[in-house]
Each structure stands twice: as structure tokens, then as C-alpha cells.
Amino acid sequence: MVEEMPLLERIRDAMPSLRKSEQKVAQVVLAAPADILGYTMAAVADAAGVSEPTVMRFALRLGYDGFQAFKLDLAQVLALGVPVTYSGIEPGDSVETMAQKVFDHTISSLDRARKTYDPEALSKAVDYLAAATSVTFIGFGASSIIAQDAEQKGGLFGVPCSAPLDAHQQVMAASMCEPGCVFFIISNTGNTGIVLEVAELARRHGATIIGLTGGQTPLVPFCDVALIAKTYEDTEVFTPMVSRLAGLVVIDILATAVVVKKGPQHLDRVRTMKRELARFRASKTSMDGWHPGPEGIVDGGTRKA
């Protein structure tokens, strides 16, 4: 799927090709995009110190039929939060401002992943997972969190699932796999040496390789199917690691789709599992004889520090 550049980024990139008068309009828009939604064309012209026809030409140069069409698109963009490139956190920001910027960053990034994923690749991954005899999730750092979350959903996948954290355990698992096994490799950069080595080793021993990565990374050639989750990820010190959240969403999608793919019998088993979990949570003893008391976790009346 071809990704369209976000509107505010398009305006910024188009600046050098705009006339000086149109650049003034662009500067007003970029400085306070939310304010533009309440402006008439005359108000924008006044704020930029240009004529109304210049504002119209600015909208036309960006590919819109007119100023109102431009405002409509701008409103849709801002409804998802200011794009991450315009919501960078500064050391002097208040907690409230930081919170808003993190929400903006997260929402716009997840929307980018939603708009750019490949439905065909996702469907193919579901087919592989539904037919698997076992699934091993591999990830390091933030990706290991996604792997652990996927392992926790093993009941939904309906086959033995594991997510070894130790590199030696990962190599051992890859060496012992066979056809029917699926290795689900998670790496946003797709450039971690041990991740690529495990992928290659598991593939050599007959496993099907599904990759979850942030783009056309070095991991992709090792995969039978690659799931690309594009986010606004960078290494700037204040930037949250949104790729982790996008990865968790992808796992939720896959687990849900596999339940449906496996058919009514598996779905009934999942329903039974959910009922047992609900009963377990509602029981007075939900930790094999341990239960929360008014002064902490107790067992047989003895407080446990």
C-alpha cells in the first residue's frame, strides 16, 4: 500500500517551491494549524499579510479544489492528533503539555500503521499461524515485550506458544524446530544480529518465518511473510517507543483472526477458557490458596511481606 505523506509534512516539504506570498500562508498554517479551522479565507489572508486569491492559490498548489476542501482535510488530520513531527516534547513543557503530545504522537503513529499495513500479508500470516503445530515468538528489548504478550495469548492461537528471552534458548529452539513450526520474529529495525541469525537458523530447519518489522528492513528477506508496521519512530530522547504499541495491536489482530480461522470448535474452546478465567477471577482464592487480606497478601493468617 502506498503511503500518502501527512498534510503538514506536505506543506513543509512544498515550502521551497511556493511563491513567497504562498510561503507566508504556509507559515501561518504550520504555526497554528488548529486555529485555521476557525478562520475564514479572509482571516487567513489577514494573518499572513496576503490577498485572499493568494490563500486560494496556496490550497490549489497543494492539490485541493479550494480553501474549504483544504480545511476539511486539515480537520481530519488534526482529529487524530497533531502529527509527531509537530508534537516533539521540549524540556520546558508542562506535564499537561507532555501528556497531550504523547497522546498525539501515539494516535498519529498508530493511524499511520493502520493506513499502511498490507492486508494480503496479514491474511497470509493468519493462515500460517492457524496451520502451525507450535509458535515461537522472538524479540529483544522492547520487541521482547511484544513477544511475551503474544505468548500470553497462546490459548487463542490454540497451539503451544513460547517466547524465550535468552539468546541461547532462542538458538536452541531454532535448532530443534521442524516443518509445521512457526517462528514469529519481532524487530522494528530488523537489523539485530542475533534476531537475523535465529531467523536464518529456524528457516534452515524447516520453520515458517513470520516477521513483524518497521519497514523494508534486513529481516524481510528471511521471512515467508513480513508484516510491516510503520510508525513515527526515532531515537530522540523524549520520543516514546510507539513501535511497541503498534506491535501489540498487530498481535491482537492476529490472535483474533486465528480464533475465527480455526472454526467453531476452537471458538467454543476459547469461550470455555474465557468462562473459566472469569470464574477464577471471581473466586475467593485466586492464587492456589493465597488470598488478599485487609493487611496484605496472607496465607493461613500469616502476613507475607
Contacts in CASP RR format, 6 or more apart in sequence:
PFRMAT RR
TARGET T0000
AUTHOR 0000-0000-0000
METHOD contacts of the structure
MODEL  1
MVEEMPLLERIRDAMPSLRKSEQKVAQVVLAAPADILGYTMAAVADAAGV
SEPTVMRFALRLGYDGFQAFKLDLAQVLALGVPVTYSGIEPGDSVETMAQ
KVFDHTISSLDRARKTYDPEALSKAVDYLAAATSVTFIGFGASSIIAQDA
EQKGGLFGVPCSAPLDAHQQVMAASMCEPGCVFFIISNTGNTGIVLEVAE
LARRHGATIIGLTGGQTPLVPFCDVALIAKTYEDTEVFTPMVSRLAGLVV
IDILATAVVVKKGPQHLDRVRTMKRELARFRASKTSMDGWHPGPEGIVDG
GTRKA
1 115 0 8 1.000
1 116 0 8 1.000
1 117 0 8 1.000
1 118 0 8 1.000
3 112 0 8 1.000
3 115 0 8 1.000
3 116 0 8 1.000
3 230 0 8 1.000
4 115 0 8 1.000
5 13 0 8 1.000
6 77 0 8 1.000
6 83 0 8 1.000
6 85 0 8 1.000
6 108 0 8 1.000
6 112 0 8 1.000
7 62 0 8 1.000
7 73 0 8 1.000
7 74 0 8 1.000
7 77 0 8 1.000
8 29 0 8 1.000
8 30 0 8 1.000
8 33 0 8 1.000
8 77 0 8 1.000
8 82 0 8 1.000
8 83 0 8 1.000
8 85 0 8 1.000
8 86 0 8 1.000
9 83 0 8 1.000
9 85 0 8 1.000
10 62 0 8 1.000
11 26 0 8 1.000
11 29 0 8 1.000
11 30 0 8 1.000
11 62 0 8 1.000
12 26 0 8 1.000
12 30 0 8 1.000
12 85 0 8 1.000
14 26 0 8 1.000
14 61 0 8 1.000
14 62 0 8 1.000
15 23 0 8 1.000
15 26 0 8 1.000
18 26 0 8 1.000
18 58 0 8 1.000
18 61 0 8 1.000
19 54 0 8 1.000
19 57 0 8 1.000
21 48 0 8 1.000
21 50 0 8 1.000
21 51 0 8 1.000
21 54 0 8 1.000
22 50 0 8 1.000
22 54 0 8 1.000
22 57 0 8 1.000
22 58 0 8 1.000
22 61 0 8 1.000
24 48 0 8 1.000
24 49 0 8 1.000
24 50 0 8 1.000
24 54 0 8 1.000
25 44 0 8 1.000
25 45 0 8 1.000
25 48 0 8 1.000
25 50 0 8 1.000
25 54 0 8 1.000
25 55 0 8 1.000
25 58 0 8 1.000
26 58 0 8 1.000
27 48 0 8 1.000
28 36 0 8 1.000
28 44 0 8 1.000
28 47 0 8 1.000
28 48 0 8 1.000
29 36 0 8 1.000
29 44 0 8 1.000
29 74 0 8 1.000
30 86 0 8 1.000
33 74 0 8 1.000
33 77 0 8 1.000
33 78 0 8 1.000
33 82 0 8 1.000
33 86 0 8 1.000
34 78 0 8 1.000
34 82 0 8 1.000
36 44 0 8 1.000
36 71 0 8 1.000
36 74 0 8 1.000
37 71 0 8 1.000
37 74 0 8 1.000
37 75 0 8 1.000
37 78 0 8 1.000
39 47 0 8 1.000
41 52 0 8 1.000
41 55 0 8 1.000
41 56 0 8 1.000
41 67 0 8 1.000
42 52 0 8 1.000
44 55 0 8 1.000
44 67 0 8 1.000
45 51 0 8 1.000
45 52 0 8 1.000
45 54 0 8 1.000
45 55 0 8 1.000
48 54 0 8 1.000
48 55 0 8 1.000
55 67 0 8 1.000
56 66 0 8 1.000
56 67 0 8 1.000
58 70 0 8 1.000
59 66 0 8 1.000
59 67 0 8 1.000
59 69 0 8 1.000
59 70 0 8 1.000
60 66 0 8 1.000
62 70 0 8 1.000
64 70 0 8 1.000
64 73 0 8 1.000
77 83 0 8 1.000
80 107 0 8 1.000
80 108 0 8 1.000
80 111 0 8 1.000
81 87 0 8 1.000
81 103 0 8 1.000
81 104 0 8 1.000
81 107 0 8 1.000
81 108 0 8 1.000
82 101 0 8 1.000
82 104 0 8 1.000
82 108 0 8 1.000
83 104 0 8 1.000
83 108 0 8 1.000
83 232 0 8 1.000
84 104 0 8 1.000
84 105 0 8 1.000
84 108 0 8 1.000
84 109 0 8 1.000
84 232 0 8 1.000
84 239 0 8 1.000
84 242 0 8 1.000
85 232 0 8 1.000
87 100 0 8 1.000
87 101 0 8 1.000
87 104 0 8 1.000
87 105 0 8 1.000
87 108 0 8 1.000
88 101 0 8 1.000
88 105 0 8 1.000
88 236 0 8 1.000
88 238 0 8 1.000
88 239 0 8 1.000
89 98 0 8 1.000
89 101 0 8 1.000
89 102 0 8 1.000
89 238 0 8 1.000
89 239 0 8 1.000
90 238 0 8 1.000
91 238 0 8 1.000
93 101 0 8 1.000
102 240 0 8 1.000
105 232 0 8 1.000
105 239 0 8 1.000
105 240 0 8 1.000
105 242 0 8 1.000
106 240 0 8 1.000
106 242 0 8 1.000
106 245 0 8 1.000
108 232 0 8 1.000
109 231 0 8 1.000
109 232 0 8 1.000
109 233 0 8 1.000
109 242 0 8 1.000
109 245 0 8 1.000
109 246 0 8 1.000
110 231 0 8 1.000
110 242 0 8 1.000
110 245 0 8 1.000
110 246 0 8 1.000
110 249 0 8 1.000
112 230 0 8 1.000
112 231 0 8 1.000
112 232 0 8 1.000
113 229 0 8 1.000
113 230 0 8 1.000
113 231 0 8 1.000
113 246 0 8 1.000
113 249 0 8 1.000
113 250 0 8 1.000
116 228 0 8 1.000
116 230 0 8 1.000
117 227 0 8 1.000
117 228 0 8 1.000
117 229 0 8 1.000
117 250 0 8 1.000
118 227 0 8 1.000
118 228 0 8 1.000
121 225 0 8 1.000
121 226 0 8 1.000
121 227 0 8 1.000
121 228 0 8 1.000
122 227 0 8 1.000
122 253 0 8 1.000
122 254 0 8 1.000
122 257 0 8 1.000
124 225 0 8 1.000
125 210 0 8 1.000
125 225 0 8 1.000
125 227 0 8 1.000
125 254 0 8 1.000
126 254 0 8 1.000
126 257 0 8 1.000
126 258 0 8 1.000
126 261 0 8 1.000
127 261 0 8 1.000
128 182 0 8 1.000
128 208 0 8 1.000
128 210 0 8 1.000
128 224 0 8 1.000
128 225 0 8 1.000
129 135 0 8 1.000
129 157 0 8 1.000
129 182 0 8 1.000
129 184 0 8 1.000
129 210 0 8 1.000
129 254 0 8 1.000
129 258 0 8 1.000
130 258 0 8 1.000
130 261 0 8 1.000
130 262 0 8 1.000
131 180 0 8 1.000
132 157 0 8 1.000
132 159 0 8 1.000
132 180 0 8 1.000
132 181 0 8 1.000
132 182 0 8 1.000
132 208 0 8 1.000
133 159 0 8 1.000
133 180 0 8 1.000
133 181 0 8 1.000
134 159 0 8 1.000
134 160 0 8 1.000
134 161 0 8 1.000
134 162 0 8 1.000
134 177 0 8 1.000
134 180 0 8 1.000
134 181 0 8 1.000
134 182 0 8 1.000
135 150 0 8 1.000
135 154 0 8 1.000
135 157 0 8 1.000
135 159 0 8 1.000
135 160 0 8 1.000
135 161 0 8 1.000
135 162 0 8 1.000
135 181 0 8 1.000
135 182 0 8 1.000
135 183 0 8 1.000
135 184 0 8 1.000
136 161 0 8 1.000
136 162 0 8 1.000
136 163 0 8 1.000
136 164 0 8 1.000
136 170 0 8 1.000
136 173 0 8 1.000
136 174 0 8 1.000
136 177 0 8 1.000
136 181 0 8 1.000
136 182 0 8 1.000
136 183 0 8 1.000
136 184 0 8 1.000
136 202 0 8 1.000
136 207 0 8 1.000
137 146 0 8 1.000
137 147 0 8 1.000
137 148 0 8 1.000
137 150 0 8 1.000
137 151 0 8 1.000
137 161 0 8 1.000
137 162 0 8 1.000
137 163 0 8 1.000
137 184 0 8 1.000
137 186 0 8 1.000
138 147 0 8 1.000
138 163 0 8 1.000
138 164 0 8 1.000
138 170 0 8 1.000
138 183 0 8 1.000
138 184 0 8 1.000
138 185 0 8 1.000
138 186 0 8 1.000
138 195 0 8 1.000
138 198 0 8 1.000
138 199 0 8 1.000
139 146 0 8 1.000
139 147 0 8 1.000
139 163 0 8 1.000
139 185 0 8 1.000
139 186 0 8 1.000
139 187 0 8 1.000
139 195 0 8 1.000
140 187 0 8 1.000
140 192 0 8 1.000
140 194 0 8 1.000
140 195 0 8 1.000
142 188 0 8 1.000
142 241 0 8 1.000
142 243 0 8 1.000
142 244 0 8 1.000
143 186 0 8 1.000
143 187 0 8 1.000
143 188 0 8 1.000
143 244 0 8 1.000
144 163 0 8 1.000
144 165 0 8 1.000
144 186 0 8 1.000
145 244 0 8 1.000
145 248 0 8 1.000
146 186 0 8 1.000
146 212 0 8 1.000
146 244 0 8 1.000
146 247 0 8 1.000
146 248 0 8 1.000
146 251 0 8 1.000
147 163 0 8 1.000
147 184 0 8 1.000
147 186 0 8 1.000
148 163 0 8 1.000
148 165 0 8 1.000
149 248 0 8 1.000
149 251 0 8 1.000
150 161 0 8 1.000
150 163 0 8 1.000
150 184 0 8 1.000
150 251 0 8 1.000
150 255 0 8 1.000
151 161 0 8 1.000
151 162 0 8 1.000
151 163 0 8 1.000
153 161 0 8 1.000
153 251 0 8 1.000
153 252 0 8 1.000
153 255 0 8 1.000
154 161 0 8 1.000
154 255 0 8 1.000
155 161 0 8 1.000
155 270 0 8 1.000
155 273 0 8 1.000
156 255 0 8 1.000
156 256 0 8 1.000
156 258 0 8 1.000
156 259 0 8 1.000
156 270 0 8 1.000
157 255 0 8 1.000
157 258 0 8 1.000
158 258 0 8 1.000
158 262 0 8 1.000
158 266 0 8 1.000
158 269 0 8 1.000
162 173 0 8 1.000
164 170 0 8 1.000
164 172 0 8 1.000
164 173 0 8 1.000
167 194 0 8 1.000
170 194 0 8 1.000
170 198 0 8 1.000
171 197 0 8 1.000
171 198 0 8 1.000
171 201 0 8 1.000
173 183 0 8 1.000
173 202 0 8 1.000
174 183 0 8 1.000
174 198 0 8 1.000
174 201 0 8 1.000
174 202 0 8 1.000
174 205 0 8 1.000
174 207 0 8 1.000
175 201 0 8 1.000
175 205 0 8 1.000
176 205 0 8 1.000
177 183 0 8 1.000
177 202 0 8 1.000
177 205 0 8 1.000
177 206 0 8 1.000
177 207 0 8 1.000
178 205 0 8 1.000
178 206 0 8 1.000
178 207 0 8 1.000
179 206 0 8 1.000
179 207 0 8 1.000
180 206 0 8 1.000
180 207 0 8 1.000
180 208 0 8 1.000
181 202 0 8 1.000
181 206 0 8 1.000
181 207 0 8 1.000
181 208 0 8 1.000
182 207 0 8 1.000
182 208 0 8 1.000
182 209 0 8 1.000
182 210 0 8 1.000
183 198 0 8 1.000
183 199 0 8 1.000
183 202 0 8 1.000
183 203 0 8 1.000
183 207 0 8 1.000
183 208 0 8 1.000
183 209 0 8 1.000
183 210 0 8 1.000
184 210 0 8 1.000
184 211 0 8 1.000
184 212 0 8 1.000
185 195 0 8 1.000
185 198 0 8 1.000
185 199 0 8 1.000
185 209 0 8 1.000
185 210 0 8 1.000
185 211 0 8 1.000
185 212 0 8 1.000
185 219 0 8 1.000
185 222 0 8 1.000
185 223 0 8 1.000
186 211 0 8 1.000
186 212 0 8 1.000
186 213 0 8 1.000
186 247 0 8 1.000
187 195 0 8 1.000
187 211 0 8 1.000
187 212 0 8 1.000
187 213 0 8 1.000
187 217 0 8 1.000
187 219 0 8 1.000
188 213 0 8 1.000
188 214 0 8 1.000
188 229 0 8 1.000
188 231 0 8 1.000
188 233 0 8 1.000
188 243 0 8 1.000
189 213 0 8 1.000
189 214 0 8 1.000
189 217 0 8 1.000
190 196 0 8 1.000
190 213 0 8 1.000
190 214 0 8 1.000
190 217 0 8 1.000
190 218 0 8 1.000
190 219 0 8 1.000
191 217 0 8 1.000
191 218 0 8 1.000
191 219 0 8 1.000
195 219 0 8 1.000
196 218 0 8 1.000
196 219 0 8 1.000
196 222 0 8 1.000
199 209 0 8 1.000
199 211 0 8 1.000
199 219 0 8 1.000
199 222 0 8 1.000
199 223 0 8 1.000
200 222 0 8 1.000
202 209 0 8 1.000
203 209 0 8 1.000
203 222 0 8 1.000
208 224 0 8 1.000
209 222 0 8 1.000
209 223 0 8 1.000
209 224 0 8 1.000
210 223 0 8 1.000
210 224 0 8 1.000
210 225 0 8 1.000
210 226 0 8 1.000
210 227 0 8 1.000
211 219 0 8 1.000
211 220 0 8 1.000
211 223 0 8 1.000
211 225 0 8 1.000
211 226 0 8 1.000
211 227 0 8 1.000
212 226 0 8 1.000
212 227 0 8 1.000
212 229 0 8 1.000
212 247 0 8 1.000
212 250 0 8 1.000
213 219 0 8 1.000
213 220 0 8 1.000
213 226 0 8 1.000
213 227 0 8 1.000
213 228 0 8 1.000
213 229 0 8 1.000
214 228 0 8 1.000
214 229 0 8 1.000
214 230 0 8 1.000
214 231 0 8 1.000
214 233 0 8 1.000
214 243 0 8 1.000
215 228 0 8 1.000
215 230 0 8 1.000
216 228 0 8 1.000
219 226 0 8 1.000
220 226 0 8 1.000
227 250 0 8 1.000
229 243 0 8 1.000
229 246 0 8 1.000
229 247 0 8 1.000
229 250 0 8 1.000
231 242 0 8 1.000
231 243 0 8 1.000
231 245 0 8 1.000
231 246 0 8 1.000
232 242 0 8 1.000
233 239 0 8 1.000
233 241 0 8 1.000
233 242 0 8 1.000
233 243 0 8 1.000
259 266 0 8 1.000
259 267 0 8 1.000
259 270 0 8 1.000
260 267 0 8 1.000
280 286 0 8 1.000
284 291 0 8 1.000
285 291 0 8 1.000
289 299 0 8 1.000
290 297 0 8 1.000
290 298 0 8 1.000
290 299 0 8 1.000
291 297 0 8 1.000
291 298 0 8 1.000
291 299 0 8 1.000
292 298 0 8 1.000
295 303 0 8 1.000
296 303 0 8 1.000
296 304 0 8 1.000
297 303 0 8 1.000
297 304 0 8 1.000
298 304 0 8 1.000
END
